[in-house]
């Protein structure tokens, strides 16, 4: 006799009660994924959207590309930023990610 037949004979036959425990485990895994991954990401996105909606002239910001500037003009989808003396660039509002007014220069 080999090991597989001995192992199969030693285990009692199960009567299909594993379906409910499988469903409970799947729900628990989904709940853990939601609270550890999905919910924090949604919260972060809401904070970023609120930050972008509250932008005003004179705010010091950083873009996704790492450009530091001061907001000069705000439109619906883009802003004009002053990056140096007499240098203004137009960037999408969605590319602004951070306020740097509290950062030492």
Secondary structure in CASP SS format (residue, H / E / C, confidence):
PFRMAT SS
TARGET T0000
AUTHOR 0000-0000-0000
METHOD secondary structure of the structure
MODEL  1
X C 1.00
X C 1.00
X H 1.00
X H 1.00
X H 1.00
X H 1.00
X H 1.00
X H 1.00
X H 1.00
X H 1.00
X C 1.00
X C 1.00
X C 1.00
X C 1.00
X C 1.00
X C 1.00
X C 1.00
X H 1.00
X H 1.00
X H 1.00
X H 1.00
X H 1.00
X H 1.00
X H 1.00
X H 1.00
X H 1.00
X H 1.00
X H 1.00
X H 1.00
X H 1.00
X H 1.00
X H 1.00
X H 1.00
X H 1.00
X H 1.00
X H 1.00
X H 1.00
X H 1.00
X H 1.00
X H 1.00
X H 1.00
X H 1.00
X H 1.00
X H 1.00
X H 1.00
X H 1.00
X H 1.00
X H 1.00
X H 1.00
X H 1.00
X H 1.00
X H 1.00
X H 1.00
X C 1.00
X C 1.00
X C 1.00
X C 1.00
X C 1.00
X C 1.00
X E 1.00
X E 1.00
X E 1.00
X E 1.00
X C 1.00
X C 1.00
X C 1.00
X C 1.00
X E 1.00
X E 1.00
X E 1.00
X E 1.00
X E 1.00
X E 1.00
X E 1.00
X C 1.00
X C 1.00
X C 1.00
X E 1.00
X E 1.00
X E 1.00
X E 1.00
X E 1.00
X E 1.00
X E 1.00
X C 1.00
X C 1.00
X E 1.00
X E 1.00
X E 1.00
X E 1.00
X E 1.00
X E 1.00
X H 1.00
X H 1.00
X H 1.00
X E 1.00
X E 1.00
X E 1.00
X E 1.00
X C 1.00
X C 1.00
X C 1.00
X C 1.00
X C 1.00
X C 1.00
END
